Amino acid sequence: MSRQIALAALTCIELAPHELAAAAAEAGYDGVGLRLIPVAGQTLPAFDEREVQARLADTELAVMDVEIFRLDADTRVADFEAVMAAAARLRATDLLVHGADPEEGRLIESFGALCDLAARYGLAANLEPMPWVSVSTVAKARRVLDVARRTNAALLVDPIHFFRADNRLHDLKGVAVRYLQFCDAPATRPTDLQEMIRQARTDRLLPGEGGLDLAGLLRAMPADTLLSVEIPMARRIEPFERARLALSATRQFLETLRS
């Protein structure tokens, strides 16, 4: 069975959700991720649920995940319910979660509450470590997952974050992972945090163009782990073409691993 590949929202973040779904379908992805909650001062294009439903009805495309559920010191989990309800109506399966609360006990409590609310809508909560938030490493994410002990909780790994924080491939052993984000980047870790953030948000590389150990990361995961291609690019490429290039490069990289 071929590996399922979805288009993450950040790859073409300038597109409205229904346009992103169209780009994913036209390029040949199996699924699409939608960013319905902005972060870092973003202004997102308008979300028209009926337009998204219409685009999905014309294709076999599935909505994989909805973003970004950021848990910080002021989070009220109940405020996320409307977006979760919309995700469920779109038949999404997963939520992308960031742990940004420095008080671990409160973060674990919030994450558990988010998982419980998500479970009512048939959704899984995937905690993504990033070097510049409180849950910065796989070890910290595993501690949250282990203490929260929710059956619909999992770890989400993004290669650019994984290899630029204090992580090792053996850290992934035995942890639940529902899907893996996919991109490449220069092997050298930026010493400046703002440069690290800039690259992650706006300047990633296609698989095989950089120096991350993507082959090792894939080998550390089950062979059928779904990939969410998240490759925002600094170079000027029209978004539909960007989506196509990202999928083509990902498929080519996967093919080299088989040969």
C-alpha positions in Angstrom: 0.0 0.0 0.0 1.4 3.4 -0.9 2.0 6.0 1.8 -0.7 8.7 2.2 0.6 12.2 1.7 -1.3 15.4 2.7 -0.6 19.1 2.0 -0.1 21.1 5.2 -1.5 24.6 5.4 1.8 26.4 5.9 3.1 25.3 2.5 0.6 27.7 0.8 -0.5 29.7 3.8 -1.7 32.6 1.6 -4.5 30.5 0.2 -8.0 30.5 1.7 -8.9 27.0 3.0 -11.1 26.2 0.0 -8.3 27.3 -2.4 -5.8 25.2 -0.5 -8.1 22.2 -0.9 -8.3 22.9 -4.6 -4.5 23.1 -4.8 -4.1 19.8 -2.9 -6.6 18.0 -5.1 -5.1 19.4 -8.4 -1.6 18.3 -7.3 -2.7 14.8 -6.4 -2.4 14.8 -2.6 -4.5 12.4 -0.5 -5.4 14.9 2.1 -5.1 18.6 3.2 -4.5 20.4 6.5 -6.3 23.6 7.3 -5.1 26.4 9.6 -8.2 27.9 11.1 -6.6 29.5 14.2 -3.9 32.1 13.6 -0.6 32.3 15.5 2.2 34.8 15.8 0.1 37.8 14.8 -1.1 36.2 11.5 -4.1 37.4 9.6 -5.5 34.3 7.9 -7.7 34.4 4.7 -11.4 34.0 5.4 -12.7 30.5 6.1 -15.8 29.7 4.2 -16.9 26.2 5.4 -19.5 25.8 2.6 -16.8 26.5 0.0 -14.5 24.0 1.6 -17.3 21.4 1.6 -18.0 22.1 -2.0 -14.3 21.6 -3.0 -14.1 18.4 -1.0 -17.3 17.0 -2.5 -15.7 17.3 -6.0 -12.7 15.2 -5.0 -11.6 12.2 -2.9 -9.5 14.6 -0.8 -9.7 14.2 3.0 -9.2 16.9 5.6 -6.4 15.5 7.8 -5.7 18.1 10.5 -6.8 21.5 11.7 -4.4 24.0 13.3 -3.2 25.6 15.5 -4.4 24.8 19.0 -1.9 26.8 21.1 -1.9 26.1 24.9 -0.5 29.0 26.9 -1.0 30.4 30.3 -4.2 32.1 29.4 -5.8 29.4 27.3 -9.5 28.5 27.9 -10.0 25.2 26.2 -13.7 25.8 25.8 -12.9 28.6 23.4 -11.7 26.0 20.9 -15.0 24.1 20.7 -16.4 26.0 17.7 -13.3 25.2 15.6 -13.4 21.6 16.7 -17.1 21.4 15.7 -16.2 22.8 12.2 -13.3 20.3 12.0 -15.7 17.4 12.7 -18.2 18.6 10.1 -15.3 18.6 7.6 -14.5 15.0 8.7 -11.0 16.0 9.9 -9.3 13.4 12.0 -6.6 15.4 13.9 -5.7 18.6 15.7 -2.3 20.1 15.8 -1.3 21.4 19.3 1.5 23.6 20.5 2.5 23.6 24.2 3.4 27.2 25.1 2.7 27.3 28.8 5.8 27.3 30.9 4.0 25.9 33.9 4.0 22.2 33.2 1.3 21.1 35.6 -1.1 23.7 34.1 -0.1 22.7 30.6 -0.8 19.0 31.3 -4.2 19.9 32.7 -5.0 22.1 29.7 -3.8 19.4 27.2 -5.9 16.8 29.0 -9.0 19.0 28.8 -8.3 19.7 25.1 -8.1 15.9 24.5 -11.3 15.3 26.3 -13.1 18.0 24.3 -11.6 16.7 21.0 -12.7 13.2 21.8 -16.3 14.4 21.8 -15.8 15.3 18.2 -13.9 12.2 17.2 -10.6 14.1 16.9 -7.1 13.2 18.1 -4.7 15.8 19.6 -1.1 15.8 18.3 1.4 17.7 20.4 4.2 19.2 18.3 7.5 20.2 20.0 9.2 23.3 18.7 12.5 24.8 19.9 11.1 28.2 20.8 8.0 27.1 22.9 7.8 25.5 26.3 7.3 22.0 24.8 10.5 22.2 22.9 11.7 18.6 22.7 10.3 15.1 22.2 11.2 14.3 25.9 9.1 17.2 27.1 6.2 16.3 24.9 6.4 12.7 26.0 6.2 13.8 29.6 3.0 15.7 28.9 1.6 12.7 27.0 2.6 10.2 29.7 1.0 12.2 32.5 -2.2 13.3 30.6 -2.7 9.6 29.6 -5.4 10.3 26.9 -6.1 7.6 24.3 -6.6 10.2 21.6 -3.3 12.0 22.2 -0.1 11.6 20.1 3.2 13.2 19.3 3.7 15.1 16.1 7.2 15.3 14.7 8.4 18.0 12.3 11.9 17.3 10.9 13.1 20.9 11.0 12.1 21.2 14.7 13.2 17.7 15.6 16.8 18.1 14.3 17.2 21.7 15.6 16.3 20.8 19.2 17.9 18.4 21.6 16.3 15.2 20.1 17.6 11.8 19.0 15.9 9.2 16.9 15.8 6.8 19.8 13.7 9.3 21.7 10.8 8.2 19.4 10.8 4.6 20.4 7.4 3.5 21.8 5.6 6.9 21.5 2.3 7.2 19.6 2.7 9.0 16.3 -0.3 9.4 14.0 1.4 11.4 11.3 4.7 13.1 10.4 5.3 16.5 9.0 7.8 16.5 6.1 10.4 19.0 4.8 14.1 19.5 4.6 16.5 22.3 5.7 20.2 23.0 5.9 22.0 20.6 8.3 23.6 23.5 10.2 21.5 24.7 13.1 21.1 28.5 13.2 22.7 30.0 16.3 20.2 32.8 16.3 16.7 31.9 17.5 15.0 34.4 15.2 16.8 33.0 12.2 15.7 29.5 13.3 12.1 30.8 13.5 12.3 32.5 10.1 13.5 29.4 8.3 10.8 27.3 10.0 8.0 29.7 9.1 9.0 30.9 5.6 12.2 29.2 4.2 12.2 25.4 4.2 13.7 23.1 1.5 12.2 20.3 -0.6 13.1 16.8 0.6 16.6 16.0 -0.6 17.7 19.6 -1.0 19.0 20.0 2.5 20.9 18.0 5.1 18.4 16.7 7.6 18.4 12.9 8.2 15.0 12.4 6.7 15.8 8.8 5.8 16.7 8.0 9.5 13.5 9.8 10.7 11.3 7.8 8.3 13.0 4.5 9.4 12.2 5.4 13.0 8.5 5.5 12.1 6.0 2.8 11.0 6.3 2.4 7.2 2.7 3.6 6.6 2.9 6.7 8.7 1.0 9.5 6.9 3.2 12.5 5.8 2.0 16.0 6.0 4.1 18.1 3.6 4.9 21.4 5.2 7.3 23.4 3.0 6.9 27.2 3.0 9.4 28.6 0.6 11.3 31.9 0.4 11.7 31.6 -3.4 8.8 33.1 -5.4 6.7 30.3 -6.7 3.0 30.5 -7.4 1.1 28.5 -4.6 -0.5 25.9 -6.8 2.9 25.2 -8.4 4.5 25.2 -4.9 2.1 22.5 -3.8 2.9 20.4 -6.9 6.6 20.8 -6.5 6.4 19.8 -2.8 4.5 16.6 -3.6 6.7 15.7 -6.5 9.9 16.1 -4.5 8.4 14.1 -1.6 7.5 11.2 -3.8 10.9 11.3 -5.5 12.6 11.2 -2.1 10.5 8.3 -1.0 11.3 6.4 -4.2 15.1 6.8 -3.6 14.6 5.0 -0.3 13.1 2.1 -2.0 15.9 1.7 -4.6 
